Amino acid sequence: MSDLTIIAINAGSSSVKFALFEAAGEPRRLLSGQVEGIGGKDTAPRFTAKGSDGTAFSPEPLVAAATSHDDALRFILQWVEREGGSGIAAAGHRVVHGGERFARPALIDAAVLAALEELVPLAPLHQPHNLAAIRAIAALRPELPQVACFDTAYHRNQPPLAQLFALPRALTDSGVKRYGFHGLSYEYIAGVLPHYLGAAAAGRVIVAHLGNGASLCAIRNGVSVASSMGFSTLDGLVMGTRCGNLDPGVLLYLLGQGYDSKRLERLLYNESGLLGVSGLSSDMRVLLASNEAAAKEAVDLFAYCAAREIGSMAAAAGGIDALVFTGGIGEHAKEVRRMVCERCAWLGVELDTQANDTSGPCISMPGSEVSAWVIPTDEELVIVRHTLETVATA
């Protein structure tokens, strides 16, 4: 496979993101891009891509209306093979939920795909689209090996207590427990921590993956010990359209008010979070630029909840030596980082405002009891590494 390439796929409801890597030695990113607006009624689908140096390729129209993942992936595969210069040896997919069974990446066959389909109710916002991309590639290139890489897998070795809810044992035994998500991102960050922190990477590190989806992970000696997300991707922090922590009594109340399960699902996954509080947007950039009081309150709540949960993660890890920001908001929203760090001053975080304004990577003052960092994540690289290893050992 040394002269070939691996493609990493991250499929959402209306988009497919991809990255192409050279497979020789340590994988090297060649290009990346996405198709947006799949199945859109009001706007045409859009394709964008850039090379390894960040230079954008000239925009070009899709060869066919991308009304499905099949259309988008057909176009992506043709375009990638034209621009990448080599044949694709395998495809690796981000799959949000692996449940209890999948603690490692898996070579996809009919049995694996059926098992992943059973997990759709646990991640209805993500899993169906992850699986749609797998099926689309299987139909387009049935000979191409495909590997599922799970956002839950990194957390499967958490202490048993960290995975439990205080529910009847029968429910726990049926799989109702804390799984944790964003594991591909946390796995990458854990792997590069020694480069940034040196020996302190073996200590107690809390990573804040902040984006449209947001969560925290407490890492000790490179291993996940707790996560703010639990049974589903709804739990924990305020997110773009998801509410995060919520008293279950609210759901009982809403059921009594005539909400059914579908209406609750739409409320919790699509209408809450930054969008719900602000009434304006789920995009942090829009909210930070707004002068509306509700927009400011949404940002304040986002930062407050993140800081409060960092305290929880510190308790789980037995303390904190470093705080790491990653993800779209974590890497780019200096104002949000400032607000979170100021609320974590009691833990020993002393923010260097100038370093924070330039995104670090170290954004804490020299001598700060707890160091703070901005470290870009690379989930696609983790997917490609797992894909190479899984295909090689199959």
DRENFIMAR-841272 format. One line per 8 residues: their letters; for each residue y, z, x of C-alpha. Coordinates in nm, 4 decimals, padded with zeros to 6 digits, always signed. Layout:
% residues N
a = Y,Z,X; ...
//
This chain:
% residues 394
msdltiia = +00.0000,+00.0000,+00.0000; +00.2291,+00.0098,+00.3047; +00.3932,-00.3258,+00.2323; +00.4298,-00.2594,-00.1373; +00.6571,-00.0589,-00.3635; +00.6331,+00.2206,-00.6210; +00.8493,+00.2336,-00.9325; +00.9543,+00.5631,-01.0905
inagsssv = +01.0254,+00.5536,-01.4650; +01.2182,+00.8048,-01.6761; +01.2245,+00.6865,-02.0378; +01.4475,+00.8360,-02.3053; +01.5044,+00.7548,-02.6702; +01.7504,+00.4705,-02.6049; +01.7324,+00.4231,-02.2306; +01.4916,+00.3607,-01.9456
kfalfeaa = +01.5955,+00.4754,-01.5985; +01.4080,+00.3464,-01.2968; +01.4026,+00.3622,-00.9186; +01.2109,+00.1448,-00.6737; +01.0832,+00.2921,-00.3465; +00.9239,+00.1396,-00.0400; +00.5771,+00.2900,-00.0104; +00.5396,+00.2884,+00.3690
geprrlls = +00.5525,+00.6340,+00.5285; +00.8070,+00.8642,+00.3665; +00.9156,+00.6782,+00.0501; +01.2537,+00.5083,+00.0878; +01.4717,+00.4266,-00.2126; +01.5459,+00.0544,-00.2360; +01.7316,+00.0345,-00.5662; +01.7738,+00.2097,-00.8979
gqvegigg = +01.9183,+00.1426,-01.2405; +01.8766,+00.1692,-01.6133; +01.8732,-00.0123,-01.9427; +02.0848,+00.1651,-02.2047; +02.1300,+00.1006,-02.5754; +01.7687,+00.0148,-02.6532; +01.7375,-00.0604,-03.0222; +02.1096,-00.0070,-03.0807
kdtaprft = +02.2491,-00.1537,-03.4019; +02.6167,-00.1568,-03.3087; +02.6125,-00.2394,-02.9365; +02.4112,-00.4747,-02.7189; +02.1751,-00.3227,-02.4604; +02.3278,-00.2794,-02.1141; +02.1623,-00.3150,-01.7755; +02.3061,-00.1650,-01.4572
akgsdgta = +02.1574,-00.1270,-01.1108; +02.2601,-00.0382,-00.7570; +02.1137,-00.0693,-00.4107; +02.0184,+00.2084,-00.1716; +02.3744,+00.2150,-00.0351; +02.5227,+00.2610,-00.3815; +02.6504,-00.0962,-00.4100; +02.6264,-00.2163,-00.7685
fspeplva = +02.4419,-00.5347,-00.8516; +02.6363,-00.7850,-01.0581; +02.5887,-00.7173,-01.4312; +02.3577,-00.9604,-01.6015; +02.2461,-00.9947,-01.9624; +01.8989,-00.8952,-02.0644; +01.6680,-01.1925,-02.0986; +01.5848,-01.0782,-02.4521
aatshdda = +01.7325,-00.8340,-02.6978; +01.5970,-00.4963,-02.5890; +01.4916,-00.3655,-02.9255; +01.2068,-00.1571,-02.7782; +01.0822,+00.0026,-02.4583; +00.8495,-00.2959,-02.4206; +01.1478,-00.5320,-02.4041; +01.3373,-00.3128,-02.1606
lrfilqwv = +01.0426,-00.2584,-01.9293; +00.9484,-00.6264,-01.9313; +01.2977,-00.7072,-01.8131; +01.3009,-00.4224,-01.5564; +00.9674,-00.5225,-01.4034; +01.0717,-00.8873,-01.3713; +01.4098,-00.7967,-01.2258; +01.2686,-00.5385,-00.9830
ereggsgi = +01.0013,-00.7717,-00.8497; +01.2658,-01.0408,-00.7975; +01.5106,-00.8091,-00.6194; +01.2653,-00.5721,-00.4506; +01.0888,-00.8402,-00.2528; +00.7397,-00.6871,-00.2835; +00.4780,-00.6395,-00.5490; +00.4701,-00.3102,-00.7371
aaaghrvv = +00.1616,-00.1088,-00.6413; +00.1921,+00.1676,-00.9021; +00.4228,+00.3232,-01.1604; +00.5031,+00.6929,-01.1798; +00.6419,+00.8439,-01.4990; +00.8372,+01.1572,-01.5753; +00.6463,+01.3233,-01.8585; +00.8210,+01.6289,-01.9939
hggerfar = +00.5239,+01.8295,-02.1211; +00.1867,+01.8735,-01.9563; +00.0799,+02.1780,-02.1557; -00.1789,+02.4135,-02.0088; -00.4153,+02.1386,-01.8982; -00.1934,+01.9435,-01.6606; -00.0834,+02.1565,-01.3671; -00.0859,+01.8539,-01.1363
palidaav = +00.0088,+01.4859,-01.1675; -00.2571,+01.2792,-01.3434; -00.3765,+00.9207,-01.3150; -00.3330,+00.7885,-01.6667; -00.6289,+00.6629,-01.8680; -00.7052,+00.6616,-02.2391; -00.8220,+01.0238,-02.2401; -00.5132,+01.1492,-02.0556
laaleelv = -00.2845,+00.9520,-02.2847; -00.4545,+01.0989,-02.5924; -00.4155,+01.4508,-02.4529; -00.0456,+01.3928,-02.3866; +00.0005,+01.2605,-02.7398; -00.1178,+01.5970,-02.8722; +00.1765,+01.7618,-02.6931; +00.4425,+01.5566,-02.8755
plaplhqp = +00.5230,+01.8431,-03.1190; +00.6125,+02.0615,-02.8193; +00.8731,+01.8136,-02.6882; +00.9656,+01.5804,-02.9747; +01.2924,+01.4747,-02.8134; +01.1261,+01.3500,-02.4947; +00.7477,+01.3127,-02.5027; +00.7257,+01.0183,-02.7471
hnlaaira = +00.9580,+00.8086,-02.5321; +00.7785,+00.9029,-02.2092; +00.4535,+00.7854,-02.3655; +00.6128,+00.4713,-02.5113; +00.7019,+00.3614,-02.1576; +00.3466,+00.4244,-02.0372; +00.2030,+00.2165,-02.3205; +00.4554,-00.0592,-02.2630
iaalrpel = +00.3626,-00.0959,-01.8962; -00.0084,-00.0775,-01.9806; +00.0418,-00.3717,-02.2181; +00.2557,-00.5691,-01.9742; +00.0584,-00.4936,-01.6545; -00.2819,-00.3507,-01.7487; -00.3987,-00.3665,-01.3857; -00.1132,-00.1444,-01.2605
pqvacfdt = -00.2085,+00.2191,-01.1871; +00.0148,+00.4655,-01.3701; +00.0655,+00.8334,-01.2900; +00.2105,+01.1039,-01.5155; +00.4275,+01.3592,-01.3337; +00.5041,+01.6664,-01.5409; +00.8216,+01.8704,-01.5765; +00.6078,+02.1720,-01.6652
ayhrnqpp = +00.3668,+02.1566,-01.3698; +00.5894,+02.3316,-01.1130; +00.5997,+02.6431,-01.3322; +00.2279,+02.6748,-01.4038; +00.1786,+02.9288,-01.1232; +00.4361,+03.1724,-01.2585; +00.3128,+03.5328,-01.2992; +00.1201,+03.5744,-01.6265
laqlfalp = +00.3819,+03.8132,-01.7672; +00.6532,+03.5512,-01.7167; +00.4598,+03.3136,-01.9423; +00.3979,+03.5502,-02.2344; +00.5730,+03.5938,-02.5674; +00.5204,+03.9195,-02.7562; +00.3123,+03.7431,-03.0212; -00.0417,+03.8023,-03.1462
raltdsgv = -00.2997,+03.7223,-02.8801; -00.4520,+03.4468,-03.0924; -00.1246,+03.2511,-03.0816; -00.0957,+03.2995,-02.7063; -00.4530,+03.1808,-02.6597; -00.3727,+02.8711,-02.8678; -00.1018,+02.7725,-02.6188; +00.2128,+02.9353,-02.7597
krygfhgl = +00.3641,+03.0584,-02.4342; +00.6470,+02.9918,-02.1909; +00.6013,+02.6662,-01.9973; +00.9365,+02.5970,-01.8292; +01.0829,+02.2506,-01.7704; +01.2909,+02.0467,-01.5208; +01.0068,+02.1171,-01.2797; +01.0406,+01.7859,-01.0933
syeyiagv = +01.4012,+01.8735,-01.0120; +01.3147,+02.2282,-00.9068; +01.0267,+02.1058,-00.6944; +01.2632,+01.8749,-00.5072; +01.5237,+02.1470,-00.4548; +01.2598,+02.3936,-00.3337; +01.1442,+02.1345,-00.0805; +01.4893,+02.0787,+00.0704
lphylgaa = +01.6090,+02.4409,+00.0651; +01.5079,+02.5019,+00.4308; +01.7390,+02.2163,+00.5365; +02.0353,+02.3907,+00.3739; +01.9486,+02.7621,+00.3844; +01.7278,+02.7888,+00.6903; +01.5138,+03.1022,+00.6858; +01.6865,+03.2221,+00.3680
aagrviva = +01.4993,+02.9490,+00.1788; +01.2013,+03.1852,+00.1747; +01.4070,+03.4409,-00.0161; +01.5188,+03.4755,-00.3768; +01.6939,+03.1586,-00.4930; +01.8202,+03.0830,-00.8418; +01.8635,+02.7117,-00.9151; +02.0892,+02.5990,-01.1991
hlgngasl = +01.9929,+02.2516,-01.3187; +02.2959,+02.1814,-01.5355; +02.3259,+01.8577,-01.7295; +02.2861,+01.7324,-02.0844; +01.9655,+01.9306,-02.0616; +02.0179,+02.2552,-01.8723; +01.8019,+02.5342,-01.7399; +01.7640,+02.7914,-01.4627
cairngvs = +01.4721,+02.8653,-01.2366; +01.4136,+03.1724,-01.0214; +01.2351,+03.0688,-00.7016; +01.0856,+03.3087,-00.4488; +00.9380,+03.1725,-00.1264; +00.9514,+02.8232,-00.2752; +00.7534,+02.9148,-00.5881; +00.8770,+02.9366,-00.9483
vassmgfs = +00.8678,+03.2931,-01.0794; +01.0722,+03.2511,-01.4008; +01.2543,+02.9854,-01.6015; +01.5178,+03.0028,-01.8741; +01.3322,+02.7365,-02.0755; +01.0170,+02.8559,-02.2459; +00.7890,+02.7010,-02.5080; +01.0161,+02.4035,-02.5649
tldglvmg = +01.3199,+02.2318,-02.4174; +01.5362,+02.4131,-02.6756; +01.5296,+02.7507,-02.5045; +01.7697,+02.9152,-02.2622; +02.1111,+02.7728,-02.1806; +02.3641,+02.5928,-02.3970; +02.3064,+02.2173,-02.3528; +02.4674,+01.8923,-02.4626
trcgnldp = +02.3243,+01.8947,-02.8153; +02.0809,+02.1893,-02.7978; +02.1792,+02.5478,-02.8703; +01.9683,+02.7383,-02.6168; +01.8800,+03.1015,-02.6930; +01.8817,+03.1656,-03.0680; +01.7818,+03.4657,-03.2758; +01.4704,+03.3576,-03.4729
gvllyllg = +01.6285,+03.5307,-03.7703; +01.8789,+03.2460,-03.7864; +01.5928,+03.0037,-03.8507; +01.4476,+03.2270,-04.1226; +01.7907,+03.2450,-04.2837; +01.8333,+02.8666,-04.2745; +01.4874,+02.8154,-04.4246; +01.6000,+03.0366,-04.7094
qgydskrl = +01.9077,+02.8171,-04.7470; +01.6960,+02.5104,-04.8120; +01.6475,+02.3700,-04.4602; +01.3088,+02.2118,-04.3994; +01.1435,+02.1561,-04.0610; +01.2927,+01.8086,-04.0134; +01.6435,+01.9314,-04.0910; +01.5997,+02.2232,-03.8503
erllynes = +01.4704,+01.9906,-03.5803; +01.7758,+01.7677,-03.6151; +02.0091,+02.0684,-03.6097; +01.8520,+02.2271,-03.3015; +01.7934,+01.9152,-03.0932; +02.0779,+01.6833,-03.1933; +02.3677,+01.8693,-03.3579; +02.4154,+02.1916,-03.1624
gllgvsgl = +02.5142,+02.2860,-02.8056; +02.8392,+02.1520,-02.6633; +02.8610,+01.8976,-02.9439; +02.8175,+02.1544,-03.2178; +03.0599,+02.4105,-03.0767; +03.3298,+02.1608,-02.9827; +03.2921,+01.9278,-03.2789; +03.4039,+01.6645,-03.0312
ssdmrvll = +03.1454,+01.5593,-02.7746; +02.8285,+01.6559,-02.5897; +02.9777,+01.5169,-02.2660; +03.1133,+01.7877,-02.0370; +03.3589,+01.5408,-01.8835; +03.5176,+01.4760,-02.2221; +03.5400,+01.8479,-02.2985; +03.6955,+01.9374,-01.9628
asneaaak = +03.9627,+01.6718,-02.0170; +04.0390,+01.7861,-02.3722; +04.3215,+02.0202,-02.4754; +04.1493,+02.1192,-02.7992; +04.0693,+02.4890,-02.8380; +03.7173,+02.4200,-02.9639; +03.6427,+02.2042,-02.6582; +03.7589,+02.4842,-02.4269
eavdlfay = +03.5461,+02.7345,-02.6161; +03.2386,+02.5116,-02.5784; +03.2905,+02.4949,-02.2007; +03.3503,+02.8704,-02.1829; +03.0315,+02.9377,-02.3792; +02.8323,+02.7036,-02.1525; +02.9500,+02.8915,-01.8416; +02.9130,+03.2364,-02.0008
caareigs = +02.5533,+03.1711,-02.1061; +02.4646,+03.0269,-01.7655; +02.6062,+03.3324,-01.5862; +02.4343,+03.5733,-01.8245; +02.0987,+03.4036,-01.7715; +02.1492,+03.4035,-01.3935; +02.1478,+03.7826,-01.4247; +01.8169,+03.7578,-01.6080
maaaaggi = +01.6700,+03.5321,-01.3396; +01.7871,+03.7725,-01.0683; +01.5987,+04.0517,-01.2448; +01.2838,+03.8384,-01.2567; +01.3117,+03.7476,-00.8878; +01.3868,+04.1041,-00.7776; +01.7370,+04.0109,-00.6641; +01.9236,+03.7032,-00.5474
dalvftgg = +02.0005,+03.5621,-00.2033; +02.1321,+03.2180,-00.2989; +02.2562,+03.0295,-00.6038; +02.2110,+02.6508,-00.6157; +02.3807,+02.4078,-00.8543; +02.2216,+02.0706,-00.9269; +02.2033,+01.8141,-01.2096; +02.4878,+01.6027,-01.3469
igehakev = +02.7163,+01.8934,-01.4395; +02.6036,+02.1168,-01.1554; +02.6720,+01.8500,-00.8945; +02.9983,+01.7094,-01.0325; +03.1811,+01.9630,-01.2516; +03.3658,+02.1873,-01.0055; +03.5417,+02.3737,-01.2871; +03.2099,+02.4733,-01.4438
rrmvcerc = +03.0770,+02.5888,-01.1056; +03.3923,+02.7968,-01.0566; +03.3572,+02.9622,-01.3965; +02.9902,+03.0459,-01.3388; +03.0449,+03.1780,-00.9856; +03.3366,+03.3965,-01.0928; +03.1172,+03.5538,-01.3602; +02.8506,+03.6131,-01.0928
awlgveld = +03.0843,+03.7939,-00.8531; +02.9117,+04.1223,-00.9449; +02.5911,+03.9814,-00.7980; +02.7640,+03.9161,-00.4643; +02.8785,+03.5548,-00.5081; +03.2167,+03.4992,-00.3408; +03.3371,+03.1472,-00.4159; +03.5167,+02.9327,-00.1587
tqandtsg = +03.7542,+02.7437,-00.3878; +03.8345,+02.4711,-00.1368; +03.4673,+02.4046,-00.0615; +03.3894,+02.4024,-00.4320; +03.6614,+02.1425,-00.4926; +03.4899,+01.9108,-00.2426; +03.1355,+01.9904,-00.3680; +03.0235,+02.1775,-00.0580
pcismpgs = +02.7346,+02.1679,+00.0016; +02.8014,+02.5384,+00.0696; +03.0633,+02.6628,-00.1765; +03.0615,+03.0341,-00.0936; +03.2816,+03.2164,+00.1542; +03.1448,+03.2988,+00.4998; +02.9940,+03.6424,+00.4747; +02.9325,+03.6170,+00.0985
evsawvip = +02.6458,+03.8490,+00.0106; +02.4960,+03.5690,-00.2014; +02.5473,+03.2132,-00.0799; +02.6237,+02.9360,-00.3294; +02.5382,+02.5690,-00.2876; +02.5641,+02.2245,-00.4437; +02.2471,+02.0255,-00.3724; +02.1865,+01.6847,-00.5377
tdeelviv = +01.8427,+01.6573,-00.6919; +01.6072,+01.3594,-00.6648; +01.3393,+01.3708,-00.9322; +01.2476,+01.0058,-00.8699; +01.1488,+01.0786,-00.5103; +00.9197,+01.3583,-00.6273; +00.7623,+01.1231,-00.8821; +00.6995,+00.8589,-00.6164
rhtletva = +00.5472,+01.1091,-00.3729; +00.3118,+01.2351,-00.6434; +00.2250,+00.8819,-00.7479; +00.1341,+00.7786,-00.3943; -00.0824,+01.0856,-00.3444; -00.2547,+01.0580,-00.6814; -00.3361,+00.6877,-00.6478; -00.4556,+00.7327,-00.2892
ta = -00.7000,+01.0089,-00.3871; -00.8226,+00.8531,-00.7124
//
